Structures are given as C-alpha cells and as structure tokens.
Amino acid sequence: MEDRLMREERALRRRLLLRMLRGFSFENPRFRGEPINELVPPELITRELREHYPERVIFA
C-alpha cells in the first residue's frame, strides 16, 4: 500500500513539474514572479563579461 502511494505521489510530482516547465525557455527565461535574490551577485561579474556580453549584465 505504501509503495503504491509513493509511486502515485512521484507521478503527480512529475506531472506538476512538467506542467510548470511547459513553455519555459532556458535560453530566454521569463520569470513569473519576484526573484528571491540576484541571479549573479555584482561582485562576481567580471570585466570580461561586461565587455563581451553587455546585454547579459543587468543591474537593478
């Protein structure tokens, strides 16, 4: 019985994850909420990144 319940829960979690990721682009993510923290802290952004990929460096 417990094994069956665990399999059902796993299937439900998998379906929920796939439903949440449907239409999500990892190349061009569009977040649907407020981020918890910055994706990359400013102190970790190198000069090379700013020079070669300025469109990817976004400061709030």
Secondary structure as UniProt FT lines:
FT   HELIX           2..21
FT   TURN            22..23
FT   HELIX           42..44
FT   HELIX           47..52
FT   HELIX           54..56
//
